[in-house]
Amino acid sequence: MGDDSKPLENVLDKVEKGKNMAVKVYSPFKVYYEGLANSVSAASLTGEFDILPKHHNFITLLVPCDLVIRTDKEDETFPISGGIMHVKADDLVVFLDV
């Protein structure tokens, strides 16, 4: 497998503090989204939630829901069956199909 961290590092270079965050949504064989976002919405066992820039470090298991990524241009919605979300320092990663 190749080094998947380099493209995300390039996105992280473009993060404007407090305005957006780097987001990557992927599964073992496909990248669904990689870029900047203003917010991300999803659901865990405790309910629906939103992640905004400057969010504290966070990790959770996702339940079946619509994962919504909001950008300056448009919202992108991905129906998911579950996954893992990790947030650290304006870097949000969702790993699907686990």
Secondary structure as UniProt FT lines:
FT   HELIX           5..12
FT   TURN            13..14
FT   TURN            17..19
FT   STRAND          21..27
FT   TURN            28..29
FT   STRAND          30..37
FT   STRAND          39..44
FT   TURN            45..46
FT   STRAND          47..51
FT   TURN            53..54
FT   STRAND          58..62
FT   STRAND          65..70
FT   STRAND          75..80
FT   STRAND          83..88
FT   TURN            89..90
FT   STRAND          91..96
//
